[in-house]
Structures are given as structure tokens and as C-alpha cells.
């Protein structure tokens, strides 16, 4: 069982992401409806990063959650667009805060990601603020990757989700290295799609 711990990197008593997942799981198992808003109330000032990460993680690795991209892509687009417009300081709209987080999704993330998240949290820290503070840029790139998640492109769910997860993890941990990695992966994803589209177009017109 995970235990709540406070994020040592912040002076606002922010709960760690792994501990947040466990807290949400406890609430859901007790019969309390878990919404995005209730999760963000515990997350502290890292609201958009936590929200995006909650919806990106299930698609970033092969977790047993069917149709995750189609289901989670729309909330990702809404939150990413809001981040792009208002930055991390803007409060999410009430409609977004009312989005329900299914117990199955929470428990699956706890089961498969709790240990890796604890490991990552112990090795991530505030650095490269030139990237970590580019919140609106992260919102724009996450929005582009979210659009790819909901498109019926075979074998294309994981790469955009990984890019989104890296960028949102960077926001949560205030770690510019992860933000930079996520942006780099996003550029690679877009370049791969363009190359693939060009190959198809050339084959059709040959």
C-alpha cells in the first residue's frame, strides 16, 4: 500500500502524484465518486500537469484499458487547449472538473505504475526552467498530440501519449528535462507522420 507524502520540491504542500493516485483509489473504493475536480483539489498548483498526466498515462504504455485513446483523447484536448490559452494559473472550467475518473482506470494505474512513478519522483527535480515554465507551448503541443490520439491511425496511440506524459510529468515535477524530451518526441511523431503520408502519396501517384 502506498502512503501519502508531500512533494519536497514545493512549498505548497503538494501531494506526490503516486500518492495522489492511491488517495483517489481509496476514495473510489469507499464509494465516493472521483472527479477530475476532486483530484485537482488535492494536486495543488500543478493543476493542468496533473490533469493531463491522469489521462495520458493509460495510453502511454499498453495498460489493459480498452479504447483508451478514443475515451481519454477528448478530455486531453480540452485540458491542453485550456493550458495553451491560460497557462498553469488558469482554473479549469466546471465542465472539465466534473469529468468522472473510473475506478478501473485508477486501480490499473496504481497496479502497473505506482512503483515506476515512485522511482521517477525520486530522480526528478526542478531544473531547466526555460523549458519547465513554457506552459502555453506545452499546451499547444499536447493539443496536437491529443488530436492524433483520437484519430484512427493504426499503431499510433502510444507515441503521442508518451510525448504528452513526458511533458505533463515535466510540468508536475517542474522538470524541464522531461518537457524537452516530450517536445522532442512530439516533433519525431509529427515528422514520422509527414514522411509516411508522403510515401503513401508518392505510391498512389506513381
N, C-alpha and C positions, 0 to 999 in steps of 0.2 A: 504494500500500500504506500502511495506517495504521501508526503507530508507537505503542507503549505510552507513556503519560505518566501521571504521578502527579497526582492531583487536588490542586490548590493550595489548595483550600478546607478541607482536612482535615489533621490532624497524625497520621493513622494510615496514611499511605502508601496510600490507596485509589486504585485504578486508575480512570481515567475510563471512562464507560460505552461510548463509541465504541471505546476501546482494548480494553475487555473483549470486545466483540463480535468484534474482529479476532483476539484471542487464542483465543477459542472456535472461530472458523473455522479457525485454524491447527491446533488440536488435532484437530478433526473430519476435516480433510483428510489429516492424518497417520495416520488410522485409529484414533485414540483415541476411545472412547465419551465423549460430552459429556453430563453430567447436570446437573441444577439444582444439586446439591450442589457439583460441581467449579466451577461458575460462581460460586457464592456464596463459596467459599473464596478466590476472587480479589477479590471485591467489597468485602471489609472489613465495617465495621459497618453498612452500609446494606442489610442482607440482604433485608428484606421489600420495600423500594422497588425494588431491582434485580430481584428475582424477579417482582414484579407487572408491572414495565415490560417484561420479556422476553416475557411472554405477552400483554400488552395492545397493544404496538406493531403486530404483524401485522394486527390488526383495526382499528386506528385510522385507517389510510389504505388505499386499495384496492391492497394488495400481492397478487401472483399466488400466493396460498396458499389453495387451495380449502377450504371448510368450516372456516375458521379459528375462527369463533366457537364452533361446536359442539365443536371439538377442544380449544381453549385455555380455554374458559369454565370447565371443571371445575377445572383447576389454579388458575385465578384465584380461584375461590370458596374453595378450601382455604386458599390463602395469605392471602387477605383476611380470612377468618374467624379465622385464627391471629393475624394482626396486630391485629384487633379485640379479641381475648381477652388477648393478652400484650404488645402493644406491640412496638416495634422491637427490644427487648432479648431477647425470647424466641427460642430456636433453633427452626428448622423441624423437624417430625418427620422421621424417617428415610425414611418412605414418600414424602414430598414431595421430599426431597433426591435420591431415586432416579429421579425423572422424567427421561426422556431428552429432550434438545433436538436435534431433527432437523437434519442438516447443511443441508438445503434451506431451512429456516426461518432459520437463522443466516446463510447466504450471501445470502438475499433481503434480510434486514435490512441487512447490510453494503452490498449493492449500492445499495439505494434510500435508506438512512437515514444512512449514515456521514457524509456532508458536512453534512446538516442538524443531526445531533447534535453535530458539532464546532462548528458555528456557535452552536447553542443553549448549549453548555457554556461558550463564551467570553463569553456575555452573561448567564449565570445565576450567582447568588451567594447567600450566606447573607443572608436578610432576612426580616422579619415572622415572627419565631419563634413568635408567638402562633398562627399557622396551621401553620408548619413542624413544630411539635412536637405537633400534635394527631394522633398516630399511630393511636390507637384509633378516633377519629372517622373518619379516612381509611379504616381497615379496614372499618368499618361501611358507609360509602358505597360503597367499592369492591365489597363483597359484594353490595349491592343492584344495582349496575350489572352485575356478573358474572352475576347471575341473569337479567337482561334479555338478555345475550349468548347464553345457551343456549336462550332461548325463541324459538319460531318466529314472530317478529314481522317482517313484511316491511320492509326498508329501515331497520331499527333497530339494526344491528350497530355502525355507525361512531360514532354519538353517545355511547353508553355507553363504548365503547372509548377514545374521545378523552378523556372525563372521567377514566377510570381512568389513562390515560397521563399526563395533566396532574398528577394527584395523586401518582402514584408518582414522576414526574420531580421534583416538589417535595420528596419525601422523599429522593431520591437526591442532589439538589443542596442540600438544606436551604433551599429557596427557598419561602417562604410565599406568594409571589405566585401561583406555579403551583398550589399546593394550593388556594388560594382560587378560582382560575379553574376548577379541576376540580370543586370543590364546587358552584360556581355553574352550571356546565354540567349537573351531575347533577340539580340542582333543576329546571332547564329541561327535561331529559329526562322526569323524573317528572311535571312539570306537563303536558307535551305529551301523555303517555300518558293521564293522567286526563281531559284535555279531549277527546281523541279517543274514549276509552271512553264519555264522557258523550254525545257526539254520536251515536255508534252506538246507545246505549241509548235516546236520545230518538227516533231514527229508527225503531227497532224497536217502540217503544210508541206512536208517533204514530197 
